[in-house]
Amino acid sequence: MTLVDSHLDALHTRLGHESTRWSTAKTDREREARRVTVAGIEREIQSELKFLGFGTLTPAELAMTDAELLAELAA
């Protein structure tokens, strides 16, 4: 795993953790704070991917599993 891969992996892991925290937030204020955090991480991932030359991916594309990605590439 390269430094780039590990950075993207860390961002995706953080996104998963923050998304879980968002879904379990108990107050409107906490939900809004988590929503802002998740949006920021998503922007950071998009920025990193653009920097690496991958262009802009949709949230659905970012959420694809390896199997889904391989099936899409094979189509």
N, C-alpha and C positions, 0 to 999 in steps of 0.2 A: 504494500500500500504506500502510495506516495504522500507527500505532505499535502498536495492538493486534494487527493482522495480523502485523507483523514480530516481535512478542514470541512469539506462538504459533508462527510459522514457526521462530524460533530454538529454541524448546523442542522442536519436532518434529525439527529437525535434530540437536539434542543427543541426543535419545532414540535416533535412528538410529545415531549414532556410538557411544553407550554400549552399545547392543544389539549392535553389531558387536564391540566390545571384549569384551563378556561372552561372546559365542560363540567368541571366539578365546583366551579366558583359559587359561592353562596350569596353574594350581594351584587347589586347592579354595579357598584363602584369597582368591585374586584373583577367582574365580568368585562367591564370596559377596559380596565388596565390590562387584562390578559389578551383581549382582542387586539389592542394596540401593540402589545409585545409580539403576538403571533404575526401580525401584518409586517412588523419590522423585520422579523426573521425571514419571512417569505421574500421581502424586498432584498435582503442581504443574499439569499440564495440566488435570486434572479440576477443580481449584480455580479456575483461570483461566476455564474454560468455564462453570462454575457462576456465577462473578462476572459474566460477560457475559450470563447468562440462558439459556444453552444446556442447562442441566440436566446430568445425569450420563450420559455416554456409555460404552459398553463398550469394551474394548480393540479388539474387532473393528470397531466403528464408527469408532474413531479411526484404524484402519489402512486404512480404505476409500480406494480411489483416486477421483479425480474421476469417472471413468466409472462406477464401481460406485455412487457416491453419486447420480449423475444417474439411473441405472437404477432405483435404489431409490425415488427421489422420483417417478419416472414411473409406478411400479407402483400 
